């Protein structure tokens, strides 16, 4: 559920990965990055790049 919210937040490039991670209650950005990659099969940065092209 948190990674779904992260996908929404990923569309805001002014937020850093760390800000998103802590804002969603993860203990570290690396924990968040792993969870996001497991959920979406790509890194948040790649997701942001993909989302930016389709918007």
Chimera marker file (.cmm) of the C-alpha trace (Angstrom):
<marker_set name="trace">
<marker id="1" x="0.000" y="0.000" z="0.000" r="1" g="1" b="0" radius="0.5"/>
<marker id="2" x="2.825" y="2.397" z="0.819" r="1" g="1" b="0" radius="0.5"/>
<marker id="3" x="4.515" y="1.715" z="-2.500" r="1" g="1" b="0" radius="0.5"/>
<marker id="4" x="1.253" y="2.545" z="-4.303" r="1" g="1" b="0" radius="0.5"/>
<marker id="5" x="1.304" y="5.929" z="-2.572" r="1" g="1" b="0" radius="0.5"/>
<marker id="6" x="4.969" y="6.253" z="-3.496" r="1" g="1" b="0" radius="0.5"/>
<marker id="7" x="4.090" y="5.764" z="-7.147" r="1" g="1" b="0" radius="0.5"/>
<marker id="8" x="1.768" y="8.759" z="-6.869" r="1" g="1" b="0" radius="0.5"/>
<marker id="9" x="4.458" y="10.818" z="-5.124" r="1" g="1" b="0" radius="0.5"/>
<marker id="10" x="7.045" y="9.839" z="-7.718" r="1" g="1" b="0" radius="0.5"/>
<marker id="11" x="5.345" y="12.228" z="-10.091" r="1" g="1" b="0" radius="0.5"/>
<marker id="12" x="6.641" y="15.137" z="-7.974" r="1" g="1" b="0" radius="0.5"/>
<marker id="13" x="10.297" y="15.526" z="-8.944" r="1" g="1" b="0" radius="0.5"/>
<marker id="14" x="10.977" y="18.100" z="-6.220" r="1" g="1" b="0" radius="0.5"/>
<marker id="15" x="10.681" y="15.339" z="-3.592" r="1" g="1" b="0" radius="0.5"/>
<marker id="16" x="13.781" y="13.265" z="-2.952" r="1" g="1" b="0" radius="0.5"/>
<marker id="17" x="13.670" y="9.511" z="-2.517" r="1" g="1" b="0" radius="0.5"/>
<marker id="18" x="14.573" y="10.021" z="1.146" r="1" g="1" b="0" radius="0.5"/>
<marker id="19" x="11.696" y="12.472" z="1.663" r="1" g="1" b="0" radius="0.5"/>
<marker id="20" x="9.254" y="10.028" z="0.091" r="1" g="1" b="0" radius="0.5"/>
<marker id="21" x="10.624" y="7.100" z="2.098" r="1" g="1" b="0" radius="0.5"/>
<marker id="22" x="10.444" y="8.819" z="5.470" r="1" g="1" b="0" radius="0.5"/>
<marker id="23" x="7.109" y="10.418" z="4.618" r="1" g="1" b="0" radius="0.5"/>
<marker id="24" x="5.654" y="6.970" z="4.037" r="1" g="1" b="0" radius="0.5"/>
<marker id="25" x="7.070" y="5.578" z="7.275" r="1" g="1" b="0" radius="0.5"/>
<marker id="26" x="10.053" y="3.603" z="6.004" r="1" g="1" b="0" radius="0.5"/>
<marker id="27" x="13.026" y="3.473" z="8.349" r="1" g="1" b="0" radius="0.5"/>
<marker id="28" x="15.526" y="4.159" z="5.570" r="1" g="1" b="0" radius="0.5"/>
<marker id="29" x="15.584" y="5.099" z="1.931" r="1" g="1" b="0" radius="0.5"/>
<marker id="30" x="17.253" y="1.790" z="1.096" r="1" g="1" b="0" radius="0.5"/>
<marker id="31" x="14.352" y="-0.149" z="2.683" r="1" g="1" b="0" radius="0.5"/>
<marker id="32" x="11.948" y="1.930" z="0.637" r="1" g="1" b="0" radius="0.5"/>
<marker id="33" x="13.958" y="1.465" z="-2.566" r="1" g="1" b="0" radius="0.5"/>
<marker id="34" x="13.937" y="-2.324" z="-2.141" r="1" g="1" b="0" radius="0.5"/>
<marker id="35" x="10.193" y="-2.385" z="-1.444" r="1" g="1" b="0" radius="0.5"/>
<marker id="36" x="9.469" y="-0.172" z="-4.443" r="1" g="1" b="0" radius="0.5"/>
<marker id="37" x="11.617" y="-2.313" z="-6.725" r="1" g="1" b="0" radius="0.5"/>
<marker id="38" x="9.839" y="-5.489" z="-5.520" r="1" g="1" b="0" radius="0.5"/>
<marker id="39" x="6.427" y="-3.926" z="-6.151" r="1" g="1" b="0" radius="0.5"/>
<marker id="40" x="7.112" y="-2.300" z="-9.522" r="1" g="1" b="0" radius="0.5"/>
<marker id="41" x="10.072" y="-4.265" z="-10.850" r="1" g="1" b="0" radius="0.5"/>
<marker id="42" x="11.985" y="-1.022" z="-11.422" r="1" g="1" b="0" radius="0.5"/>
<marker id="43" x="13.800" y="1.628" z="-9.441" r="1" g="1" b="0" radius="0.5"/>
<marker id="44" x="11.924" y="4.767" z="-8.409" r="1" g="1" b="0" radius="0.5"/>
<marker id="45" x="14.206" y="6.861" z="-10.607" r="1" g="1" b="0" radius="0.5"/>
<marker id="46" x="13.299" y="4.713" z="-13.620" r="1" g="1" b="0" radius="0.5"/>
<marker id="47" x="9.624" y="4.946" z="-12.704" r="1" g="1" b="0" radius="0.5"/>
<marker id="48" x="9.914" y="8.735" z="-12.536" r="1" g="1" b="0" radius="0.5"/>
<marker id="49" x="11.592" y="8.852" z="-15.948" r="1" g="1" b="0" radius="0.5"/>
<marker id="50" x="8.910" y="6.610" z="-17.440" r="1" g="1" b="0" radius="0.5"/>
<marker id="51" x="6.091" y="8.610" z="-15.827" r="1" g="1" b="0" radius="0.5"/>
<marker id="52" x="7.537" y="11.879" z="-17.066" r="1" g="1" b="0" radius="0.5"/>
<marker id="53" x="7.534" y="10.660" z="-20.660" r="1" g="1" b="0" radius="0.5"/>
<marker id="54" x="3.942" y="9.475" z="-20.565" r="1" g="1" b="0" radius="0.5"/>
<marker id="55" x="2.559" y="12.613" z="-18.893" r="1" g="1" b="0" radius="0.5"/>
<link id1="1" id2="2" r="1" g="1" b="0" radius="0.2"/>
<link id1="2" id2="3" r="1" g="1" b="0" radius="0.2"/>
<link id1="3" id2="4" r="1" g="1" b="0" radius="0.2"/>
<link id1="4" id2="5" r="1" g="1" b="0" radius="0.2"/>
<link id1="5" id2="6" r="1" g="1" b="0" radius="0.2"/>
<link id1="6" id2="7" r="1" g="1" b="0" radius="0.2"/>
<link id1="7" id2="8" r="1" g="1" b="0" radius="0.2"/>
<link id1="8" id2="9" r="1" g="1" b="0" radius="0.2"/>
<link id1="9" id2="10" r="1" g="1" b="0" radius="0.2"/>
<link id1="10" id2="11" r="1" g="1" b="0" radius="0.2"/>
<link id1="11" id2="12" r="1" g="1" b="0" radius="0.2"/>
<link id1="12" id2="13" r="1" g="1" b="0" radius="0.2"/>
<link id1="13" id2="14" r="1" g="1" b="0" radius="0.2"/>
<link id1="14" id2="15" r="1" g="1" b="0" radius="0.2"/>
<link id1="15" id2="16" r="1" g="1" b="0" radius="0.2"/>
<link id1="16" id2="17" r="1" g="1" b="0" radius="0.2"/>
<link id1="17" id2="18" r="1" g="1" b="0" radius="0.2"/>
<link id1="18" id2="19" r="1" g="1" b="0" radius="0.2"/>
<link id1="19" id2="20" r="1" g="1" b="0" radius="0.2"/>
<link id1="20" id2="21" r="1" g="1" b="0" radius="0.2"/>
<link id1="21" id2="22" r="1" g="1" b="0" radius="0.2"/>
<link id1="22" id2="23" r="1" g="1" b="0" radius="0.2"/>
<link id1="23" id2="24" r="1" g="1" b="0" radius="0.2"/>
<link id1="24" id2="25" r="1" g="1" b="0" radius="0.2"/>
<link id1="25" id2="26" r="1" g="1" b="0" radius="0.2"/>
<link id1="26" id2="27" r="1" g="1" b="0" radius="0.2"/>
<link id1="27" id2="28" r="1" g="1" b="0" radius="0.2"/>
<link id1="28" id2="29" r="1" g="1" b="0" radius="0.2"/>
<link id1="29" id2="30" r="1" g="1" b="0" radius="0.2"/>
<link id1="30" id2="31" r="1" g="1" b="0" radius="0.2"/>
<link id1="31" id2="32" r="1" g="1" b="0" radius="0.2"/>
<link id1="32" id2="33" r="1" g="1" b="0" radius="0.2"/>
<link id1="33" id2="34" r="1" g="1" b="0" radius="0.2"/>
<link id1="34" id2="35" r="1" g="1" b="0" radius="0.2"/>
<link id1="35" id2="36" r="1" g="1" b="0" radius="0.2"/>
<link id1="36" id2="37" r="1" g="1" b="0" radius="0.2"/>
<link id1="37" id2="38" r="1" g="1" b="0" radius="0.2"/>
<link id1="38" id2="39" r="1" g="1" b="0" radius="0.2"/>
<link id1="39" id2="40" r="1" g="1" b="0" radius="0.2"/>
<link id1="40" id2="41" r="1" g="1" b="0" radius="0.2"/>
<link id1="41" id2="42" r="1" g="1" b="0" radius="0.2"/>
<link id1="42" id2="43" r="1" g="1" b="0" radius="0.2"/>
<link id1="43" id2="44" r="1" g="1" b="0" radius="0.2"/>
<link id1="44" id2="45" r="1" g="1" b="0" radius="0.2"/>
<link id1="45" id2="46" r="1" g="1" b="0" radius="0.2"/>
<link id1="46" id2="47" r="1" g="1" b="0" radius="0.2"/>
<link id1="47" id2="48" r="1" g="1" b="0" radius="0.2"/>
<link id1="48" id2="49" r="1" g="1" b="0" radius="0.2"/>
<link id1="49" id2="50" r="1" g="1" b="0" radius="0.2"/>
<link id1="50" id2="51" r="1" g="1" b="0" radius="0.2"/>
<link id1="51" id2="52" r="1" g="1" b="0" radius="0.2"/>
<link id1="52" id2="53" r="1" g="1" b="0" radius="0.2"/>
<link id1="53" id2="54" r="1" g="1" b="0" radius="0.2"/>
<link id1="54" id2="55" r="1" g="1" b="0" radius="0.2"/>
</marker_set>
